């Protein structure tokens, strides 16, 4: 769904490994999906407050979806701890998609998250299982263990993301994952942590990370809905918000809400950035440094 604007991101040194027990990884991942939902205002996106640019889904749809795929995220962690290859991960991912569609009456709420967050769960499992260096960032684990297989895997030729990638030559979620999620480590995570320190408001920090991602990511959901003009509009709006101080400036929520409403008016929805926000929260939970 996305391709990062930043490349060759250097990973910050972790001051300690935050490896959760394998049995807890799925719960952490599901909680991150719920936290992404419970973040507002997010331009054009579904939240606990409103449906954003979507007529076919609401907060209840997302909660049912997160609950349905949670056990599969845990299974991905479990097989990651056993050293399974990409073939096994794909099978579980497809099972998770079927569970999602059954829970949502056919609505695609979390396909991108199943892919990206699922890989990070498998990487967390590999770390917890002692298969890789415990100090290695999760993104690097994904790239080292499965990067080549991710790029060589089958394509969903008729998905909205695939159509947008071919039409606009966007890189997409596969390249993002194969390169170790540079959007998370270079954009989402720094924004989340800076805002957390300054405003001491976890929801506001999530809003800041979301806007930072929208400002910098080639989101194929935006390309599908609005073409290049829609993507440029989204980038410009998010960049102006950040330039004015983001959530650290007074009156930020009213400005964020106004941008949200402008996305809804244009039916724009940066779903790839929403997936990356949930993944950013997961990485932060596992790699949070000691103050």
C-alpha positions in Angstrom: 0.0 0.0 0.0 2.9 2.3 0.6 6.4 3.2 -0.4 8.6 5.3 1.7 10.0 8.6 0.6 13.0 8.1 2.8 15.5 5.4 1.9 18.6 4.0 3.5 17.3 4.9 7.0 19.8 4.2 9.7 18.4 2.3 12.6 18.8 3.9 16.0 20.8 1.9 18.5 18.5 0.1 20.9 19.6 0.5 24.5 18.0 -2.7 25.5 16.0 -5.5 23.8 12.3 -5.3 24.5 11.5 -8.9 23.5 8.0 -9.8 24.8 7.2 -13.4 25.6 6.1 -15.2 22.4 2.6 -15.8 23.9 2.0 -12.0 24.4 3.0 -10.8 20.9 -0.5 -11.2 19.3 -2.2 -9.4 22.1 0.2 -6.4 21.8 -0.4 -6.3 18.0 -4.2 -6.4 18.4 -3.9 -3.6 21.0 -2.0 -1.5 18.5 -4.8 -2.0 15.9 -7.3 -0.7 18.5 -5.1 2.2 19.4 -4.8 3.2 15.7 -8.6 3.1 15.5 -8.9 5.2 18.7 -6.9 8.1 17.3 -8.6 11.2 16.1 -8.5 13.4 14.1 -6.9 11.2 11.4 -7.5 12.7 7.9 -10.2 10.7 6.1 -9.8 7.6 8.2 -12.3 5.6 10.3 -12.0 6.3 14.1 -14.1 5.9 17.2 -15.5 9.4 16.5 -16.6 9.0 12.9 -16.4 7.0 9.7 -14.1 9.4 7.8 -14.3 8.9 4.0 -15.9 5.5 4.3 -19.6 4.5 3.9 -19.0 0.7 4.2 -17.2 0.6 7.6 -17.2 2.1 11.1 -15.4 1.6 14.4 -17.4 -1.5 15.1 -16.3 -3.1 11.8 -12.7 -2.4 12.8 -13.1 -3.8 16.3 -14.6 -7.0 14.9 -11.8 -7.2 12.4 -9.1 -6.7 15.0 -10.6 -9.4 17.2 -10.8 -11.8 14.3 -7.3 -11.5 13.1 -5.6 -11.3 16.6 -5.3 -15.1 16.9 -3.6 -15.2 13.5 -1.1 -12.5 14.4 -0.2 -14.7 17.4 0.2 -17.7 15.1 2.6 -15.7 13.0 4.6 -14.9 16.1 4.6 -18.6 17.0 5.8 -19.8 13.7 8.4 -17.0 13.6 9.8 -18.4 16.8 10.1 -21.8 15.1 12.0 -20.4 12.2 9.4 -21.0 9.5 9.8 -19.6 6.0 7.7 -17.2 4.0 5.5 -19.9 2.6 4.1 -20.7 6.0 3.6 -17.0 6.9 1.6 -16.5 3.7 -0.7 -19.4 4.5 -1.5 -17.9 7.9 -1.9 -14.5 6.4 -4.5 -15.8 3.9 -6.3 -17.5 6.7 -6.3 -14.2 8.6 -7.8 -12.4 5.6 -10.6 -14.9 5.4 -11.3 -14.4 9.1 -11.3 -10.7 8.6 -13.7 -10.8 5.7 -16.0 -13.2 7.6 -16.1 -10.8 10.6 -16.7 -7.7 8.4 -19.2 -9.2 5.9 -16.6 -8.8 3.1 -15.2 -5.4 3.9 -11.4 -5.0 3.7 -10.4 -3.3 6.9 -7.0 -4.7 7.7 -5.4 -6.5 4.7 -2.4 -4.2 4.7 -2.0 -4.5 8.5 -2.2 -8.3 8.2 0.7 -8.2 5.8 2.9 -5.6 7.5 2.0 -6.1 11.2 2.0 -9.9 10.6 5.6 -9.8 9.4 6.6 -7.7 12.4 4.9 -10.2 14.7 6.8 -13.1 13.0 10.0 -11.0 13.5 9.2 -10.5 17.2 8.6 -14.2 17.5 12.0 -14.9 15.9 13.7 -12.5 18.4 11.8 -14.0 21.4 12.7 -17.5 20.2 16.4 -16.7 20.2 16.8 -17.1 16.4 18.3 -13.7 15.8 20.3 -11.1 17.6 18.0 -9.7 20.4 19.3 -6.2 19.7 18.3 -6.3 16.0 15.4 -4.0 15.1 12.3 -5.8 14.0 12.4 -4.2 10.6 15.9 -5.5 10.0 14.8 -9.0 11.1 12.0 -8.9 8.5 14.4 -7.8 5.8 17.1 -10.4 6.7 14.8 -13.4 7.2 12.2 -12.9 4.5 13.2 -9.9 2.3 13.9 -11.8 -0.9 10.8 -14.0 -0.5 8.6 -10.9 0.0 9.7 -9.5 -3.3 9.4 -12.9 -5.1 5.9 -13.6 -3.8 2.7 -13.7 -5.8 0.9 -10.5 -6.6 -2.8 -9.6 -6.0 -3.3 -8.4 -9.6 -6.8 -6.9 -9.1 -6.5 -5.3 -5.6 -6.8 -1.5 -5.4 -3.2 -1.3 -4.3 -1.9 -3.4 -7.1 -3.8 -1.4 -9.7 -2.5 1.9 -8.2 1.1 0.6 -8.1 1.0 -0.4 -11.8 -0.7 2.8 -12.9 1.4 5.3 -10.9 4.6 3.2 -10.6 4.4 3.3 -6.8 6.6 0.9 -4.9 4.0 -0.5 -2.4 3.9 -2.4 0.8 6.1 -5.2 -0.5 9.1 -3.0 -1.1 8.5 -1.2 2.2 8.6 -4.5 4.1 11.5 -6.0 2.1 13.6 -2.9 3.0 12.9 -3.2 6.7 10.1 -0.6 6.9 12.0 2.6 6.4 8.8 4.6 6.8 8.4 3.3 10.4 12.0 3.9 11.5 12.6 7.1 9.6 9.2 8.8 9.9 6.6 7.3 12.1 8.7 6.3 15.1 10.7 9.6 15.4 7.5 11.6 15.2 5.7 9.5 17.7 8.5 9.7 20.3 9.2 13.4 19.8 5.5 14.3 20.4 5.2 11.9 23.3 8.1 13.7 25.1 6.7 17.2 24.3 3.0 16.9 24.8 2.8 13.9 27.2 -0.5 12.9 25.5 -0.4 9.5 23.9 -3.4 10.1 21.5 -1.9 13.4 20.4 1.4 11.7 19.7 -0.4 9.1 17.6 -2.0 12.0 15.6 1.4 13.5 15.1 2.9 10.2 13.8 -0.1 9.8 11.5 0.3 13.2 9.9 4.0 12.7 9.5 3.4 9.5 7.7 0.7 11.0 5.4 3.1 13.9 4.6 5.9 11.6 3.4 4.4 8.3 2.1 3.2 7.4 -1.4 0.0 5.8 -0.2 -1.6 3.7 -2.9 -5.0 4.0 -1.1 -4.7 7.8 -1.8 -3.6 7.1 -5.4 -6.5 4.8 -5.9 -9.1 7.2 -4.6 -7.7 10.6 -5.8 -4.9 9.9 -8.2 -1.7 12.0 -8.2 -3.8 15.1 -7.4 -5.2 13.5 -4.3 -1.8 12.3 -3.2 -0.4 15.8 -3.6 -3.3 17.4 -1.8 -2.8 14.9 1.1 1.0 15.5 1.2 0.6 19.3 1.2 -2.1 19.4 3.9 -0.2 17.1 6.2 3.1 19.0 5.7 1.4 22.3 6.5 0.1 20.9 9.7 3.5 19.7 10.7 5.2 22.9 9.6 2.8 24.9 11.9 4.0 22.9 14.9 1.8 19.8 14.7 0.3 18.7 18.0 2.8 20.8 19.9 1.1 24.1 18.7 -2.0 25.5 20.4 -5.2 24.9 18.5 -3.8 21.8 16.8 -6.9 19.7 17.2 -9.1 22.2 15.4 -6.6 22.4 12.5 -6.4 18.6 12.4 -10.1 18.3 12.3 -10.4 20.8 9.5 -7.9 18.8 7.5 -9.8 15.6 8.3 -13.0 17.2 7.0 -11.2 18.3 3.8 -10.1 14.7 3.1 -13.7 13.5 3.7 -15.0 16.1 1.3 -12.6 14.7 -1.4 -13.3 11.1 -0.3 -9.6 10.6 0.4 -8.4 7.9 2.8 -4.7 7.2 3.6 -5.2 3.6 4.6 -1.6 2.7 4.1 -0.5 5.4 6.5 -3.1 4.1 9.0 -1.5 0.6 8.7 2.0 2.1 9.2 0.7 3.9 12.3 -0.4 0.6 13.9 3.0 -0.9 12.9 4.8 2.1 14.4 3.0 1.5 17.7 4.0 -2.1 17.7 7.6 -1.4 17.0 7.6 1.3 19.7 6.2 -1.2 22.2 9.0 -3.7 21.4 11.9 -1.3 21.0 11.3 1.5 23.4 14.7 2.7 24.7 15.4 3.4 28.4 15.1 7.1 29.1 
